[in-house]
């Protein structure tokens, strides 16, 4: 079922005033209020008070916002974590009661992930986290690098460093892993 509108009761806005098609505002007042203006605690335009439209107002909230000025996304994430820790430490909130939101979360993802790892506070991202930000994701990236770009000593060393202690490497002789680690550290020293 849809809303039926009569052409004689149609309203339109023109230059900030309400007009009735085929009539004026006085005719609207005679019919009685059909529309409601929900103003909340905000001000109401002057023209609305004479229109006969019901205005619903509420008292202003007594909540005082806390504002912090941050220069970078990293600084903003740091202040957010301080706020979150304070809520948890003071017992004002439990972890499941805390929500952190941003208009554009992609700018903050890396910083939030790094801070959550450093603080040992597990966080749930609604949009997920990048696979490369996890240890398993780094291992998969090292293997994909070998498969896509081909085998090289540097790529194999990177994969073996990620697989250190993995069951797949248990059968290899100890010399293979020690050679790979030794060459990796010597190649880093040469690069510096």
C-alpha positions as CSV (number, residue, x, y, z in Angstrom):
1,X,0.0,0.0,0.0
2,X,1.4,3.4,-0.9
3,X,0.6,6.8,0.4
4,X,-2.2,8.6,-1.5
5,X,-1.6,12.3,-2.0
6,X,-4.3,14.6,-3.1
7,X,-3.2,17.3,-5.5
8,X,-5.0,20.0,-3.5
9,X,-2.9,19.0,-0.4
10,X,0.5,18.9,-2.1
11,X,3.2,21.2,-0.6
12,X,6.4,22.4,-2.1
13,X,9.2,24.6,-1.0
14,X,9.9,27.9,-2.7
15,X,12.5,30.4,-1.5
16,X,12.6,29.0,2.0
17,X,8.8,29.3,2.5
18,X,6.0,26.7,2.3
19,X,3.4,27.2,-0.3
20,X,0.3,25.3,-1.1
21,X,-0.5,24.6,-4.7
22,X,-3.6,26.6,-5.5
23,X,-3.8,28.2,-2.0
24,X,-1.8,29.9,0.7
25,X,-0.5,29.2,4.2
26,X,-3.7,30.3,5.9
27,X,-5.6,27.5,4.1
28,X,-3.0,25.1,5.5
29,X,-3.6,26.3,9.0
30,X,-7.4,25.7,8.6
31,X,-6.8,22.0,7.7
32,X,-4.6,21.3,10.7
33,X,-1.0,20.1,10.9
34,X,-0.2,17.1,8.7
35,X,3.5,17.6,8.9
36,X,5.9,17.4,11.8
37,X,9.2,19.2,12.1
38,X,11.5,17.3,14.5
39,X,13.9,20.0,15.6
40,X,15.5,18.2,18.5
41,X,17.6,20.7,20.4
42,X,18.4,22.8,17.3
43,X,16.8,26.2,16.4
44,X,13.8,26.4,14.2
45,X,13.5,28.9,11.3
46,X,11.3,31.9,11.9
47,X,9.0,31.2,8.9
48,X,8.1,27.8,10.4
49,X,6.5,29.2,13.5
50,X,3.7,30.9,11.5
51,X,3.1,27.9,9.2
52,X,1.0,25.8,11.5
53,X,3.3,22.8,11.3
54,X,3.9,21.0,14.5
55,X,7.4,21.5,15.8
56,X,8.8,18.9,18.2
57,X,11.7,20.1,20.4
58,X,13.8,18.3,23.0
59,X,16.0,19.6,25.7
60,X,19.7,19.9,24.9
61,X,21.9,17.0,26.0
62,X,24.1,17.5,29.0
63,X,26.9,15.4,27.5
64,X,30.1,17.3,27.2
65,X,32.3,16.2,24.2
66,X,36.0,15.5,24.8
67,X,38.1,16.9,22.0
68,X,41.7,16.0,21.2
69,X,43.7,17.6,18.5
70,X,46.0,15.2,16.6
71,X,48.5,16.0,13.9
72,X,48.8,12.6,12.1
73,X,46.8,9.4,11.8
74,X,49.4,7.7,14.0
75,X,48.9,10.3,16.7
76,X,45.1,9.9,16.5
77,X,45.4,6.1,16.9
78,X,47.7,6.6,19.9
79,X,45.2,8.9,21.6
80,X,42.4,6.4,20.8
81,X,44.3,3.6,22.4
82,X,45.0,5.8,25.5
83,X,41.2,6.5,25.7
84,X,40.4,2.8,25.3
85,X,42.9,1.8,28.0
86,X,41.6,4.4,30.4
87,X,38.0,3.1,30.0
88,X,39.2,-0.5,30.6
89,X,41.5,0.4,33.5
90,X,38.9,2.4,35.3
91,X,36.2,-0.2,34.8
92,X,33.9,2.2,33.0
93,X,33.5,-0.2,30.0
94,X,34.2,-3.8,29.0
95,X,36.0,-4.6,25.8
96,X,32.8,-5.6,23.9
97,X,31.3,-2.2,24.8
98,X,34.0,-0.2,23.1
99,X,33.7,0.7,19.4
100,X,36.1,2.8,17.4
101,X,35.0,4.2,14.1
102,X,36.4,6.4,11.4
103,X,35.0,8.0,8.2
104,X,37.8,6.5,6.2
105,X,39.4,3.6,8.1
106,X,41.9,2.7,5.4
107,X,44.1,5.7,6.6
108,X,44.3,4.2,10.1
109,X,44.5,0.4,9.4
110,X,48.2,0.0,9.6
111,X,48.6,2.1,12.7
112,X,45.7,0.5,14.5
113,X,47.1,-3.0,13.7
114,X,50.6,-2.1,14.9
115,X,49.3,-0.5,18.1
116,X,47.0,-3.5,18.8
117,X,50.0,-5.9,18.4
118,X,52.3,-3.7,20.6
119,X,49.6,-3.4,23.3
120,X,48.6,-7.0,23.1
121,X,45.0,-6.0,22.6
122,X,43.2,-8.1,20.0
123,X,40.9,-6.0,17.8
124,X,38.3,-7.0,15.3
125,X,38.2,-5.0,12.0
126,X,34.8,-5.0,10.4
127,X,36.4,-4.8,7.0
128,X,39.1,-7.4,7.9
129,X,42.9,-6.9,8.0
130,X,45.4,-7.2,5.2
131,X,46.8,-10.7,4.9
132,X,50.3,-9.3,4.6
133,X,50.0,-7.8,8.1
134,X,50.0,-11.2,9.7
135,X,52.9,-13.7,10.0
136,X,51.1,-16.3,7.9
137,X,50.4,-13.6,5.3
138,X,54.1,-12.8,5.1
139,X,54.9,-16.4,4.6
140,X,52.4,-16.7,1.8
141,X,53.8,-13.5,0.2
142,X,57.3,-15.0,0.3
143,X,56.1,-18.1,-1.4
144,X,54.1,-16.2,-4.0
145,X,57.2,-14.0,-4.7
146,X,59.1,-17.2,-5.6
147,X,56.3,-18.6,-7.7
148,X,55.7,-15.4,-9.6
149,X,59.2,-14.0,-10.0
150,X,61.2,-17.2,-10.0
151,X,63.8,-18.8,-7.7
152,X,66.6,-16.6,-6.4
153,X,68.8,-17.0,-3.3
154,X,67.3,-13.9,-1.7
155,X,63.7,-15.1,-2.2
156,X,64.4,-18.6,-0.9
157,X,66.2,-17.2,2.1
158,X,63.2,-15.0,2.8
159,X,60.8,-18.0,2.6
160,X,63.1,-20.1,4.8
161,X,63.3,-17.4,7.4
162,X,59.5,-17.3,7.5
163,X,59.4,-21.1,7.8
164,X,61.9,-21.4,10.5
165,X,60.9,-24.4,12.7
166,X,58.1,-25.5,10.4
167,X,57.5,-29.2,10.0
168,X,58.4,-29.0,6.3
169,X,62.0,-28.1,7.1
170,X,62.6,-30.7,9.8
171,X,64.0,-33.3,7.4
172,X,66.6,-30.9,6.0
173,X,70.2,-31.2,7.2
174,X,71.2,-28.6,9.8
175,X,73.9,-27.3,7.4
176,X,71.4,-26.1,4.9
177,X,69.6,-23.8,7.4
178,X,72.9,-22.6,8.9
179,X,74.2,-21.8,5.5
180,X,71.1,-19.9,4.6
181,X,71.2,-17.9,7.8
182,X,74.9,-17.3,7.6
183,X,74.6,-15.9,4.0
184,X,71.6,-13.9,5.0
185,X,73.5,-12.1,7.8
186,X,76.6,-11.7,5.7
187,X,74.6,-10.3,2.8
188,X,73.0,-7.8,5.2
189,X,76.4,-6.7,6.4
190,X,77.6,-6.2,2.8
191,X,74.6,-4.2,2.0
192,X,75.3,-1.7,4.9
